């Protein structure tokens, strides 16, 4: 009986969090940012990862509350630990951009979160990792190309442009100008100016 009561409490807690998060989304759409933030915060404090991510967004963009990147990172971190892919991406970016680069453990944690987000299908994480691996102190070109191709397949024109560069210069793949042109054309057709310029050259 105690176990059944505990299960009911858990279901009730989750249902309330889902309802609060939905109310927050509807309030945000209506332009009631303060109410949205309050709803997200109530659900986030109950441990609901989607609401934690939304609170992070509120703090990052100053919607319904003051802009505070430290607090945004705090909520992204909690959502990321609950396997929220977009939170993993945003928290990783925060670590890489707002923390000293010499802190190796944070750097490794950021890369691990980016990898998880990329494998969950977050195009932004795939594109970020692709460039990250290409431009590192010790470039990992094959790994970078793998992520650029994933992002390109998900419709990211800038990543498609970078794939073209890889084929043109032989980075992580055998040089192939015809394949480079194919990627530049696809990227240019999606409106990427770098690819349009590269095709002119």
NUGUVO-715843 format. One line per 8 residues: their letters; for each residue x, z, y of N, C-alpha, C, O. Coordinates in steps of 0.001 Angstrom, whole numbers, padded with zeros to 6 digits. Layout:
BEGIN
A) X,Z,Y,X,Z,Y,X,Z,Y,X,Z,Y | ...
end
This chain:
BEGIN
XXXXXXXX) 000835,000000,-001209,000000,000000,000000,000872,000000,001263,000575,-000689,002239 | 001946,000783,001222,002871,000817,002366,003483,-000560,002606,003618,-001004,003746 | 003858,-001235,001497,004449,-002573,001602,003449,-003548,002220,003814,-004359,003072 | 002189,-003470,001791,001142,-004346,002337,000946,-004085,003825,000796,-005021,004610 | 000949,-002816,004210,000799,-002457,005629,001969,-002997,006437,001786,-003502,007545 | 003176,-002889,005878,004373,-003395,006566,004272,-004908,006754,004578,-005428,007827 | 003833,-005621,005689,003685,-007078,005767,002664,-007468,006835,002877,-008419,007587 | 001566,-006735,006896,000551,-007008,007918,001106,-006800,009319,000823,-007578,010231
XXXXXXXX) 001894,-005748,009485,002527,-005483,010788,003430,-006647,011185,003430,-007078,012338 | 004205,-007155,010212,005128,-008265,010481,004358,-009513,010907,004720,-010183,011874 | 003286,-009811,010165,002471,-010990,010480,001849,-010845,011870,001843,-011794,012654 | 001330,-009665,012168,000724,-009399,013475,001757,-009578,014585,001472,-010183,015618 | 002971,-009039,014359,004038,-009137,015347,004405,-010595,015609,004568,-011006,016758 | 004534,-011367,014537,004900,-012780,014668,003784,-013553,015362,004050,-014364,016250 | 002526,-013305,014960,001399,-014014,015570,001301,-013731,017066,001045,-014643,017852 | 001501,-012480,017464,001474,-012115,018892,002586,-012863,019624,002370,-013381,020720
XXXXXXXX) 003773,-012920,019022,004917,-013600,019644,004644,-015086,019816,004954,-015668,020855 | 004058,-015697,018783,003721,-017122,018868,002708,-017352,019986,002854,-018280,020781 | 001681,-016506,020043,000648,-016637,021080,001241,-016473,022478,000921,-017235,023391 | 002106,-015472,022636,002740,-015251,023944,003607,-016442,024340,003616,-016849,025502 | 004333,-017001,023374,005197,-018142,023656,004371,-019361,024074,004735,-020069,025013 | 003262,-019603,023376,002380,-020723,023723,001785,-020515,025114,001712,-021453,025908 | 001362,-019292,025407,000831,-018974,026729,001904,-019215,027804,001605,-019699,028895 | 003144,-018872,027479,004255,-019116,028392,004465,-020594,028650,004696,-020998,029790
XXXXXXXX) 004389,-021404,027607,004564,-022856,027744,003451,-023439,028613,003709,-024258,029495 | 002212,-023014,028358,001081,-023512,029152,001201,-023086,030620,000883,-023856,031526 | 001659,-021863,030840,001852,-021379,032217,002955,-022165,032915,002843,-022480,034099 | 004007,-022476,032191,005116,-023248,032758,004623,-024631,033170,004945,-025119,034253 | 003842,-025253,032297,003296,-026593,032601,002402,-026568,033831,002355,-027532,034595 | 001683,-025442,034019,000776,-025314,035168,001519,-024906,036445,000920,-024805,037516 | 002829,-024672,036319,003621,-024291,037487,003619,-022800,037783,004096,-022377,038836 | 003088,-021999,036868,003066,-020543,037034,004295,-019951,036350,004206,-019359,035274
XXXXXXXX) 005442,-020126,037001,006725,-019802,036372,006910,-018317,036098,007464,-017937,035066 | 006451,-017488,037007,006629,-016039,036827,005835,-015536,035611,006330,-014735,034818 | 004597,-016023,035484,003763,-015637,034335,004409,-016157,033043,004458,-015455,032034 | 004904,-017407,033097,005551,-018003,031924,006748,-017161,031490,006907,-016841,030312 | 007580,-016812,032461,008760,-015991,032151,008348,-014674,031496,008950,-014254,030508 | 007321,-014024,032048,006862,-012733,031514,006390,-012884,030067,006703,-012048,029220 | 005645,-013940,029787,005164,-014181,028418,006331,-014433,027467,006399,-013859,026380 | 007249,-015303,027896,008422,-015594,027062,009219,-014319,026778,009664,-014083,025655
XXXXXXXX) 009386,-013504,027820,010204,-012292,027697,009575,-011307,026712,010277,-010708,025898 | 008268,-011142,026785,007568,-010243,025858,007755,-010701,024413,008012,-009889,023524 | 007623,-011999,024191,007797,-012534,022834,009258,-012479,022403,009555,-012201,021242 | 010165,-012743,023334,011606,-012711,023024,012039,-011313,022619,012824,-011142,021686 | 011524,-010315,023323,011890,-008930,023017,011345,-008477,021664,011759,-007445,021137 | 010419,-009248,021108,009913,-008971,019761,010758,-009721,018713,010491,-009630,017515 | 011776,-010460,019176,012683,-011135,018251,012306,-012558,017897,012843,-013116,016940 | 011379,-013169,018660,010939,-014535,018363,011933,-015536,018968,012078,-015602,020189
XXXXXXXX) 012611,-016306,018125,013722,-017153,018587,013295,-018247,019568,014041,-018561,020496 | 012113,-018830,019379,011660,-019878,020306,011467,-019305,021705,011784,-019955,022702 | 010946,-018091,021769,010758,-017432,023068,012108,-017024,023656,012306,-017110,024868 | 013033,-016582,022814,014379,-016240,023301,015022,-017458,023950,015642,-017353,025009 | 014871,-018611,023310,015398,-019852,023876,014737,-020146,025222,015411,-020527,026180 | 013414,-019968,025291,012697,-020240,026542,013101,-019282,027658,013181,-019682,028819 | 013355,-018021,027316,013851,-017073,028328,015219,-017536,028818,015516,-017470,030011 | 016047,-018004,027888,017346,-018553,028271,017206,-019685,029273,017931,-019741,030266
XXXXXXXX) 016269,-020587,029007,016015,-021701,029940,015581,-021193,031311,016021,-021702,032342 | 014704,-020174,031311,014244,-019595,032581,015430,-019071,033397,015533,-019331,034595 | 016312,-018337,032738,017486,-017804,033437,018458,-018908,033844,019052,-018845,034920 | 018621,-019912,032997,019566,-020988,033329,019109,-021786,034550,019923,-022182,035384 | 017794,-022018,034644,017273,-022870,035719,016602,-022098,036849,016137,-022697,037819 | 016548,-020766,036727,015915,-019960,037769,014424,-020185,037869,013881,-020248,038972 | 013753,-020306,036742,012303,-020515,036708,011604,-019203,036366,011727,-018707,035246 | 010876,-018644,037320,010136,-017406,037098,010980,-016157,037209,010466,-015042,037115
XXXXXXXX) 012256,-016336,037406,013202,-015231,037541,014443,-015751,038259,014574,-016951,038498 | 015347,-014846,038599,016566,-015295,039274,017452,-016065,038300,017434,-015822,037093 | 018222,-016993,038846,019153,-017760,038024,020304,-016845,037613,020920,-016197,038460 | 020590,-016793,036314,021639,-015900,035814,022171,-016459,034493,021538,-016308,033448 | 023328,-017099,034550,023875,-017749,033359,024292,-016758,032282,024223,-017065,031092 | 024725,-015574,032693,025093,-014541,031699,023865,-014137,030879,023934,-014025,029655 | 022749,-013921,031564,021517,-013543,030855,020992,-014710,030018,020485,-014515,028914 | 021120,-015926,030557,020712,-017105,029783,021499,-017159,028483,020937,-017384,027412
XXXXXXXX) 022811,-016949,028590,023676,-016978,027401,023290,-015887,026416,023324,-016105,025205 | 022926,-014723,026917,022520,-013609,026049,021331,-014013,025178,021327,-013773,023971 | 020319,-014632,025805,019131,-015036,025054,019400,-016245,024167,018881,-016322,023053 | 020204,-017189,024649,020588,-018319,023802,021316,-017822,022551,021093,-018322,021449 | 022184,-016838,022741,022953,-016292,021624,022032,-015720,020539,022226,-015972,019350 | 021029,-014948,020969,020120,-014352,019994,019298,-015424,019271,019074,-015334,018064 | 018858,-016426,020014,018111,-017519,019382,019024,-018334,018465,018606,-018764,017389 | 020257,-018542,018887,021230,-019294,018082,021502,-018594,016761,021637,-019242,015723
XXXXXXXX) 021581,-017278,016805,021809,-016504,015579,020628,-016583,014621,020766,-016313,013428 | 019460,-016957,015153,018280,-017152,014309,018112,-018627,013943,017033,-019067,013545 | 019219,-019388,014090,019266,-020807,013694,018383,-021722,014545,017855,-022710,014035 | 018216,-021409,015828,017502,-022297,016747,018523,-023350,017205,019430,-023015,017967 | 018403,-024616,016765,019452,-025608,017015,019767,-025867,018489,020938,-025963,018855 | 018743,-025981,019343,019023,-026256,020758,019671,-025050,021426,020486,-025208,022336 | 019319,-023857,020988,019978,-022651,021507,021436,-022623,021069,022309,-022206,021831 | 021700,-023062,019847,023089,-023137,019369,023900,-024062,020267,025032,-023748,020636
XXXXXXXX) 023316,-025203,020614,023993,-026164,021484,024239,-025576,022869,025349,-025670,023394 | 023221,-024977,023458,023364,-024452,024824,024314,-023260,024878,025090,-023125,025825 | 024256,-022398,023869,025171,-021255,023847,026611,-021732,023663,027527,-021208,024297 | 026807,-022714,022805,028152,-023265,022592,028704,-023863,023884,029869,-023653,024221 | 027870,-024603,024602,028317,-025175,025880,028686,-024078,026871,029669,-024185,027605 | 027877,-023018,026876,028185,-021895,027764,029566,-021328,027419,030385,-021105,028311 | 029822,-021097,026143,031117,-020537,025738,032276,-021440,026143,033320,-020960,026586 | 032091,-022740,025991,033180,-023676,026286,033401,-023875,027791,034516,-024174,028219
XXXXXXXX) 032347,-023710,028588,032463,-023981,030028,032645,-022738,030893,033186,-022830,031995 | 032205,-021587,030417,032200,-020395,031262,033055,-019258,030729,032986,-018133,031223 | 033850,-019554,029735,034728,-018533,029171,036155,-019038,029204,036382,-020246,029130 | 037123,-018139,029313,038525,-018582,029298,038836,-019345,028016,038476,-018918,026919 | 039516,-020489,028175,039797,-021351,027028,040765,-020721,026027,040810,-021126,024865 | 041531,-019739,026474,042528,-019164,025563,041931,-018172,024568,042638,-017657,023701 | 040647,-017908,024690,040006,-016995,023748,039594,-017795,022510,038510,-018376,022458 | 040473,-017809,021533,040342,-018668,020362,039074,-018381,019556,038417,-019311,019089
XXXXXXXX) 038728,-017108,019391,037547,-016777,018573,036266,-017316,019200,035371,-017770,018488 | 036174,-017268,020525,034990,-017810,021209,034957,-019329,021083,033897,-019932,020911 | 036123,-019925,021172,036236,-021371,021024,035753,-021776,019629,034990,-022731,019483 | 036194,-021056,018622,035808,-021348,017235,034309,-021128,017026,033651,-021912,016341 | 033776,-020060,017618,032345,-019769,017507,031534,-020896,018146,030516,-021326,017603 | 032001,-021372,019309,031310,-022457,020005,031280,-023716,019141,030240,-024363,019013 | 032409,-024054,018559,032485,-025255,017719,031576,-025106,016496,030908,-026060,016097 | 031553,-023915,015906,030687,-023674,014738,029211,-023857,015103,028459,-024472,014347
XXXXXXXX) 028795,-023328,016259,027413,-023498,016700,027106,-024973,016994,026027,-025465,016665 | 028065,-025671,017617,027868,-027097,017894,027686,-027883,016600,026822,-028755,016505 | 028511,-027561,015608,028417,-028243,014309,027037,-028017,013683,026421,-028951,013170 | 026560,-026775,013730,025242,-026464,013156,024138,-027227,013886,023241,-027789,013259 | 024214,-027240,015212,023201,-027949,016007,023254,-029448,015732,022215,-030098,015615 | 024456,-029991,015629,024622,-031426,015365,024035,-031794,014010,023351,-032809,013879 | 024302,-030970,013004,023790,-031254,011665,022268,-031053,011581,021615,-031589,010686 | 021717,-030282,012516,020257,-030099,012574,019587,-031258,013317,018362,-031307,013428
XXXXXXXX) 020407,-032198,013829,019861,-033392,014468,019776,-033353,015976,019125,-034209,016576 | 020422,-032374,016613,020397,-032309,018083,021372,-033361,018637,022589,-033215,018524 | 020819,-034407,019228,021623,-035534,019706,022667,-035092,020720,023805,-035561,020690 | 022283,-034191,021619,023225,-033713,022641,024447,-033064,022000,025570,-033255,022469 | 024236,-032302,020934,025346,-031646,020242,026224,-032674,019534,027448,-032543,019519 | 025602,-033691,018951,026364,-034746,018283,027252,-035481,019284,028433,-035716,019026 | 026671,-035841,020427,027428,-036556,021461,028557,-035689,022006,029680,-036157,022195 | 028247,-034433,022254,029244,-033502,022798,030413,-033348,021820,031577,-033410,022217
XXXXXXXX) 030089,-033147,020536,031137,-032986,019531,031972,-034248,019381,033190,-034183,019215 | 031308,-035395,019441,032038,-036658,019324,033120,-036774,020371,034271,-037074,020052 | 032758,-036539,021617,033735,-036609,022717,034745,-035474,022602,035935,-035666,022851 | 034264,-034286,022224,035128,-033109,022072,036267,-033386,021082,037429,-033087,021359 | 035918,-033959,019929,036941,-034236,018919,037856,-035388,019328,039023,-035417,018939 | 037345,-036322,020096,038171,-037447,020548,039188,-037026,021605,040289,-037573,021677 | 038802,-036037,022428,039632,-035690,023587,040418,-034400,023431,041075,-033979,024383 | 040379,-033768,022295,041080,-032503,022121,042584,-032655,022245,043107,-033768,022300
XXXXXXXX) 043279,-031514,022288,044736,-031544,022360,045309,-032248,021132,046318,-032949,021219 | 044654,-032054,019993,045009,-032770,018773,043767,-033521,018321,042997,-033015,017505 | 043563,-034739,018853,042324,-035472,018572,042079,-035659,017072,042988,-035958,016298 | 040802,-035467,016697,040368,-035711,015316,039434,-036909,015400,038212,-036764,015434 | 040031,-038088,015432,039284,-039304,015757,038202,-039646,014741,037102,-040048,015123 | 038498,-039494,013453,037481,-039826,012439,036280,-038898,012547,035135,-039335,012440 | 036550,-037620,012757,035455,-036653,012900,034665,-036946,014174,033435,-036889,014177 | 035381,-037260,015255,034714,-037597,016509,033820,-038808,016361,032687,-038815,016844
XXXXXXXX) 034327,-039836,015694,033544,-041059,015487,032289,-040772,014662,031222,-041327,014927 | 032425,-039905,013666,031271,-039534,012831,030128,-039002,013700,028977,-039406,013531 | 030446,-038098,014626,029408,-037510,015476,028899,-038493,016523,027713,-038491,016855 | 029792,-039332,017044,029348,-040349,018006,028364,-041317,017352,027381,-041726,017970 | 028637,-041679,016099,027729,-042579,015379,026370,-041919,015145,025334,-042571,015266 | 026372,-040631,014811,025109,-039912,014629,024298,-039923,015923,023100,-040204,015912 | 024967,-039612,017043,024271,-039588,018335,023781,-040984,018713,022677,-041137,019237 | 024609,-042008,018444,024228,-043386,018748,022993,-043786,017949,022091,-044439,018473
XXXXXXXX) 022956,-043390,016671,021790,-043709,015833,020539,-043000,016335,019421,-043462,016106 | 020732,-041877,017018,019591,-041152,017598,019223,-041666,018987,018394,-041070,019676 | 019843,-042778,019397,019443,-043429,020640,020257,-043090,021873,019862,-043448,022983 | 021390,-042406,021709,022205,-042044,022869,023113,-043218,023251,024077,-043522,022549 | 022795,-043866,024366,023517,-045071,024787,024967,-044784,025155,025843,-045616,024918 | 025228,-043619,025729,026605,-043267,026098,027467,-043108,024843,028624,-043529,024826 | 026912,-042508,023806,027646,-042375,022544,027886,-043744,021928,028953,-043997,021368 | 026903,-044626,022029,027062,-046001,021518,028221,-046679,022246,029004,-047403,021631
XXXXXXXX) 028329,-046447,023547,029454,-046978,024329,030785,-046440,023802,031746,-047192,023640 | 030833,-045130,023536,032060,-044530,023009,032411,-045078,021629,033588,-045229,021302 | 031394,-045377,020817,031639,-045996,019508,032287,-047361,019719,033212,-047732,018996 | 031799,-048112,020714,032406,-049405,021053,033877,-049257,021392,034703,-050053,020944 | 034210,-048245,022178,035609,-047994,022533,036439,-047718,021274,037558,-048211,021135 | 035875,-046926,020365,036586,-046607,019115,036937,-047877,018343,038054,-048033,017849 | 035955,-048784,018249,036219,-050038,017534,037167,-050943,018306,037990,-051636,017708 | 037058,-050942,019625,037936,-051795,020433,039397,-051335,020334,040313,-052154,020255
XXXXXXXX) 039596,-050011,020341,040966,-049484,020374,041478,-049004,019018,042638,-048611,018890 | 040607,-049037,018005,041034,-048578,016682,041193,-047073,016605,042166,-046579,016034 | 040242,-046334,017177,040287,-044867,017156,039390,-044337,016043,038165,-044389,016146 | 040006,-043829,014983,039242,-043284,013868,038670,-044342,012954,037971,-044025,011992 | 038960,-045591,013246,038438,-046712,012469,039379,-047908,012702,040106,-047957,013694 | 039347,-048862,011770,040188,-050047,011967,039669,-050849,013155,038460,-051018,013313 | 040575,-051341,013984,040191,-052105,015171,039349,-053311,014763,039681,-054031,013821 | 038248,-053515,015494,037330,-054607,015175,036587,-054973,016461,035613,-054319,016834
XXXXXXXX) 037054,-056021,017128,036497,-056386,018432,035056,-056883,018336,034257,-056659,019245 | 034727,-057555,017241,033346,-058032,017071,032389,-056834,016963,031308,-056838,017551 | 032801,-055824,016212,031986,-054619,016063,031902,-053872,017396,030851,-053333,017742 | 033019,-053841,018148,033026,-053215,019477,032009,-053903,020383,031245,-053238,021082 | 032003,-055230,020371,031061,-055997,021202,029617,-055690,020816,028751,-055566,021682 | 029359,-055568,019509,028004,-055275,019035,027506,-053941,019604,026365,-053824,020050 | 028393,-052942,019577,028009,-051622,020094,027861,-051649,021617,026946,-051035,022166 | 028760,-052361,022295,028646,-052477,023755,027325,-053153,024138,026659,-052735,025085
XXXXXXXX) 026953,-054198,023396,025695,-054905,023705,024483,-053984,023532,023587,-053953,024376 | 024471,-053238,022429,023341,-052319,022187,023267,-051256,023275,022185,-050916,023753 | 024421,-050738,023658,024472,-049710,024690,024046,-050283,026043,023298,-049650,026788 | 024530,-051488,026351,024185,-052141,027620,022689,-052430,027686,022065,-052284,028737 | 022120,-052840,026552,020682,-053133,026505,019855,-051881,026781,018724,-051965,027261 | 020434,-050712,026470,019743,-049441,026739,020010,-048953,028164,019578,-047866,028548 | 020730,-049773,028947,020947,-049451,030361,022256,-048760,030683,022439,-048293,031807 | 023179,-048681,029724,024452,-048011,029978,025369,-048896,030821,025754,-049986,030398
XXXXXXXX) 025713,-048420,032011,026508,-049226,032946,027943,-049412,032485,028538,-050466,032707 | 028504,-048385,031838,029878,-048519,031333,029979,-049671,030342,030938,-050443,030369 | 028988,-049780,029475,028979,-050873,028488,028784,-052220,029169,029412,-053205,028783 | 027930,-052272,030167,027698,-053509,030897,028994,-053973,031557,029319,-055160,031546 | 029723,-053023,032128,031004,-053324,032769,032031,-053777,031726,032786,-054721,031960 | 032054,-053106,030588,033009,-053438,029523,032759,-054838,029008,033703,-055566,028702 | 031499,-055221,028909,031148,-056578,028436,031618,-057638,029437,032075,-058711,029043 | 031503,-057332,030727,031990,-058267,031743,033492,-058478,031599,033986,-059601,031699
X) 034211,-057383,031361,035683,-057460,031189,036008,-058284,029966,037181,-058472,029642
end
